[in-house]
């Protein structure tokens, strides 16, 4: 097997996960399974507005994405959440973007705190009073409020 076929397989798996997570009904099913494993009948009962066939289609998408693992006990079908693919997506996509934003927010916070520390206390107090006065004027009855 070539590295390119591995990459295509990973991409296909990621696409299936995103497709599965892209639907609110499927996310609700996963939320329920995160609390405890459920039979297909229990899942169908939770979604009174959907027929059993539609719920089964949603479960099929979740199973294809490897987000749900099915175990049969006689005539009963138990559905279990498989959190591993979600964690992989989080590690691959979400963490990369969040860490960059968190780092940027941390730098902004440090900059503001440094700036405030350098600003004389009297000046900070004057700025706060001015800001409070401006806010209270915007809150007076009869005065049109503007969204900023």
C-alpha distance (Angstrom), angle and dihedral (degrees) to the residues before:
residue distance angle dihedral
X1 . . .
X2 3.80 . .
X3 3.80 126.1 .
X4 3.80 88.0 -115.5
X5 3.80 93.0 59.0
X6 3.83 89.3 49.4
X7 3.79 89.2 52.0
X8 3.84 91.2 48.9
X9 3.81 90.7 48.9
X10 3.80 91.2 50.3
X11 3.80 90.7 47.8
X12 3.82 91.1 49.0
X13 3.82 90.2 49.7
X14 3.82 91.2 48.9
X15 3.81 90.9 49.1
X16 3.82 90.4 51.7
X17 3.82 90.8 50.2
X18 3.80 93.5 49.2
X19 3.81 90.4 46.5
X20 3.80 90.4 50.8
X21 3.80 93.2 47.4
X22 3.80 91.5 45.6
X23 3.79 93.9 76.7
X24 3.81 121.5 76.1
X25 3.82 94.0 -146.4
X26 3.80 91.2 54.8
X27 3.80 90.8 47.4
X28 3.83 89.0 52.5
X29 3.80 89.8 50.9
X30 3.81 89.8 51.5
X31 3.81 91.0 47.7
X32 3.79 89.8 54.9
X33 3.79 92.6 47.2
X34 3.81 90.0 49.6
X35 3.81 87.6 64.9
X36 3.81 94.8 48.4
X37 3.82 141.8 -32.5
X38 3.79 112.6 -82.2
X39 3.76 137.5 -163.5
X40 3.76 117.7 -116.9
X41 3.81 88.2 -112.1
X42 3.81 90.9 56.9
X43 3.80 91.0 50.5
X44 3.82 91.5 48.6
X45 3.83 89.7 50.2
X46 3.83 90.8 54.2
X47 3.80 90.7 57.1
X48 3.79 102.6 54.0
X49 3.81 91.6 166.0
X50 3.80 92.6 60.4
X51 3.76 128.4 67.9
X52 3.80 120.5 -126.7
X53 3.82 90.9 -104.3
X54 3.82 92.5 58.1
X55 3.80 92.4 46.8
X56 3.83 88.8 50.1
X57 3.82 89.8 52.0
X58 3.81 90.0 52.7
X59 3.80 90.5 47.7
X60 3.81 89.0 49.6
X61 3.80 91.1 56.4
X62 3.82 89.9 48.6
X63 3.81 91.9 48.6
X64 3.84 91.3 47.7
X65 3.81 88.7 52.8
X66 3.82 88.7 49.7
X67 3.81 90.0 -121.3
X68 3.79 92.7 120.1
X69 3.78 126.5 44.1
X70 3.80 117.5 -157.2
X71 3.79 125.3 -149.3
X72 3.78 121.4 -177.9
X73 3.78 123.6 -147.3
X74 3.77 106.3 -175.2
X75 3.80 106.2 -60.9
X76 3.80 93.7 -14.8
X77 3.79 119.9 94.9
X78 3.83 113.8 -154.8
X79 3.80 118.4 -159.2
X80 3.81 121.2 -154.4
X81 3.78 129.4 -172.3
X82 3.80 114.5 -117.3
X83 3.84 103.4 -156.5
X84 3.82 95.4 -178.4
X85 3.84 97.4 87.9
X86 3.80 90.7 47.9
X87 3.80 90.4 51.1
X88 3.81 90.5 49.7
X89 3.81 91.0 51.7
X90 3.80 89.2 47.8
X91 3.80 91.8 49.1
X92 3.79 93.1 46.1
X93 3.80 102.4 40.9
X94 3.77 116.1 7.9
X95 3.80 98.7 42.9
X96 3.80 92.2 50.6
X97 3.78 92.7 53.6
X98 3.80 97.2 38.6
X99 3.79 94.6 49.5
X100 3.81 90.4 54.6
X101 3.79 92.0 49.2
X102 3.80 92.4 44.8
X103 3.78 89.9 51.0
X104 3.80 91.3 50.0
X105 3.81 91.7 48.1
X106 3.80 90.1 49.6
X107 3.82 90.8 52.4
X108 3.83 91.0 49.3
X109 3.81 90.6 49.7
X110 3.83 91.1 49.5
X111 3.81 90.6 48.3
X112 3.82 93.3 50.6
X113 3.80 93.0 45.9
X114 3.81 91.4 47.9
X115 3.79 91.0 48.7
X116 3.80 91.7 49.3
X117 3.80 91.0 48.2
X118 3.82 91.1 54.2
X119 3.80 93.6 46.5
X120 3.83 113.0 89.2
X121 3.79 115.2 -106.8
X122 3.81 93.3 -119.5
X123 3.79 90.6 55.2
X124 3.83 91.8 49.2
X125 3.80 90.4 51.3
X126 3.80 91.5 49.7
X127 3.82 90.7 50.0
X128 3.81 91.6 50.5
X129 3.82 92.8 47.8
X130 3.79 90.6 48.7
X131 3.80 91.7 48.7
X132 3.83 92.3 47.4
X133 3.79 91.5 48.3
X134 3.80 91.0 50.3
X135 3.81 91.6 48.7
X136 3.81 92.7 48.8
X137 3.80 91.2 50.4
X138 3.80 89.4 53.6
X139 3.83 89.4 51.6
X140 3.85 95.8 54.0
X141 3.84 115.8 116.8
X142 3.78 114.4 -99.5
X143 3.76 92.4 23.7
X144 3.79 114.0 115.9
X145 3.77 112.9 -119.8
X146 3.75 120.6 -135.7
X147 3.78 126.8 -156.7
X148 3.73 111.1 -129.0
